[in-house]
Amino acid sequence: MNEKAGLGQNAVVDDSVVEAEYTIVDPVDPMVGENGIVYTAVVKSCHDGYSFLGEVKRGYETIATNGDVFAPVEMKVGEIVKFDELHTDPRRPGKFRTENATLIKNALVLAEDSNNSVAPYDLMRRSAYHKSAKAIDLEQVEKALENQPFADVVLRKIQGGEQDNLVEQAVNFLRENFAMLAQLDISCSITDQIDLNAEKQTIREGQAVYREQGLDGMVASLASEYESFYGVRECFKVMHQNNILSAESIIPIYYLPDLLVTAPVWFIDSKDILQDNEDADDPKPDHAIKFFCNQVNTKEFAWLYQIYNRRTRPLSAFSGRDIMPLKIVKVLEKAKKVFDYVVVATPYHDIASREWTDPEWLRNIDPFLIGFKKELPFMFLLGRWSGTGLFPLMCDMIADTIGHLRINKAKLRNFESNSYWHMGMSVHSDVGVLQPGGSENNTVLEVFADALIAAFEKGKLFEFLRGETLVPAKQQ
């Protein structure tokens, strides 16, 4: 297994101090030490002066240890260790021990006061679906991890584990974000049978009260609020029924840049009509482009979005080897009726904007289905083709996007200076233009790509895209 160490806290192992490592632990690749492939394991229990280790692996192979392995080291439950020797345990016939377990400090522990340590090995574990995923340089994958994508979402996952009561989380979300309906005792349950006729009658009665007082605006507001609530509740129901409701189903819109870099090529369905402009030479930014760019509202995000999505692709154009699972099709049917925009976000860099498309680029796999509602500051992860949720392969996909930019950035000159461009450098006829000047090739997008790559190398990619003030890295 390839590893790249960085500075970390110290850990006491076998009465000596070793420097803990911030390490990518990739279950697909074997960890190779000086003396060959080494073992990795997870701390299962901790006691006074010793620990027990489980889930022992040697490279690709899972080792049958007839129970947990003894280690004379006191560690924390959930931590990952490595060791190069495994012996029979004379005090426990038929079982094993190791003498030289060394802590692998997990780079995904993002808060100093966190008592949890869950390895990328666990959080981003590949499934059988990912056997055909594109191979990415592990150094670049680690660099992607250093940029802390979806930071609070990752931390919540680490601190909360699998979050057993996902249904309760969904119910609480409905209660908190549609509090106006609480006065009418509208059910937030996503598992109970609900009398929809009675529920809609309750809404009509509430509207009648507002109407009697001449509050016509409240009549419309109540109808709109209930429509949104009903739609989100129905999506949660379908996701729960198809076992794809997860702790990452509701993601703050703050992390839209993280999603874009992970899977930058989008196919979109909209409640409002979208004109098919795939064949247009110089299309004006449509309402979908403006909506997504305005959610972050920075030039940096808007430029990256349009580099990959200058012409909005209709959802009907989605095709490829990633066949949409039928259970996601069921969710999609509901989602189209509920959300203002439904997006299939893909790592299909080879079909980026035709000005710089690279048909030879080997695409990655495993798209996301995401829903957006204009009035809610969240995006909804409605499903993923692998069925694994947000995290698996995430850092590989981020590294792949940066690699695509790094190798192909010179092709960005193919965008003409006077291309219509949302949040461009000048305005022409009330529409943004990429760069002042005529129809010659632009001189700004390659410079922008260089700045974006530099931010990635500094671990500040997402701050760069959100336009946040960059602060010096904390001294160790």
C-alpha positions, 0 to 999 in steps of 0.5 A: 500500500502506498503511503505518504507521511506528514506531520502529526501528533505523537503516539506511544507505541511499545514504550517508544515515541513514533511520529503518527502519520497522515496516511491514505489507506487504500484498500485496493493497494497493498501497504509495502514496508521495507521487509515486504507487504505489512499487515493493517488492522483496526483497534477493536477494544482498548485496555490498561496497557494493551489493545485488541485488533480486528479486520486484519489484512495483508495487502489484498488478503483478509487474514483469518485470525480466529478472533482479535489479535493482542497488541501490547499497546494502548490505543483508541478504538477505531484507530488503524495500525500497521505491523509486519509480524504476526505470531501465535499467542502462547497465552491464548491457544489458537489466537495471535499477537503482534509486538510492533503495532504502529499507529496510522494517524488518519488525515480525516480527523479534522478537529483537534478535540475529536476523540474519533479516528476513522480511516479513509480506508473505512470512510472511502472504502471501495465496493465491488462496483469500483473494481473498474474505477480509473487508477489515480496517483495516490500522491494526488489522491492524498493531496485531494484529501489535504484540501478537506472536501466536504469537511464538516460532512466528513467530520459528522460522519466520523463523529456519528458513525453510521448514524443508525436512525437515519429516519429520525434525521430526515424527520428532524430535517423536515421539522426544522426546515418547514416549521411553519407547518408545525402549527397545522400538525402536518406529519413529518413521518417518512414511514407512516401511512398518511391520509393525504386527503385529510392533510390537504383538507387541513391546508385548505382550512388554514388557507381559508382562515388567512383568506378571511382576514384578507391575507392573500399572500399567506394563502399563497405562501402556505400552498407553496410551503406545503408543496415543497414539504410534501415533495421533500417528504416523498423523496425521503420516503422513496429513498428509505424504501429503496435503502439509499437514505444515508447520513449524507442525504442532506448536504449544505449548499456551501459544499457545492464547490466540493461537488463540482470538483468531484464530478464536474460534468453535469446533466440537468432536468429542470421544472422550468424549460431549458432550451437545448443549446448543445449545438449553439456556437456561443450560447448565452448563460441559461437559467440553470447556469445562473442558478448554480453559479449564483449559489456560490456567487464567486467568479472562481466557482462560476468560471470553473462551472462554465469551463465544464458546463458552458452548454447545459446538457439535458438529462435525456442526453446522459449515457455511458457505461454507468447504467442508472440503477432501477431503484435510482430511476424510481427516485428520479421519477419523484425527484423531477416533480419535487425539485427545481433542478435534478442533476446527474453529476459525473466524472466524465471529463472527456465530454467537457465543453466542446472548445476543449473536449478531450475524447482520449481522456479515460473517464472515471465511474459512479455518478451522483443524483442530486436534487436542488430546491431554490428556497432551501440552502441544501442539496439532496444526495438522492442516490449514487450508482454504486449505492455507496453514498458520497465518500467512496472514490471521492478524493480519486475523482477530485484528483482526476479533475485537477489532473484533467485541468493540469494536462489540458489547460492550454486548450482553454485558450480555445474559448473566444474572448467575447464568449458569453460568460456569466460573471465574466470580465465585462458586460455586453448588452446586459450579458456577461462576456468572458474577456473584453476584446474581439473573437480572438482566443482568450488569455484568462482561462489558462491563468485561472486554471493555474491559480486553481491548481496552485490553490489545490497544491496549497490545500486551499482549493475549496476556499479559493472557489468560495472566495474565502480569505486564505489564511496561513496554514496552522503551524505544527 
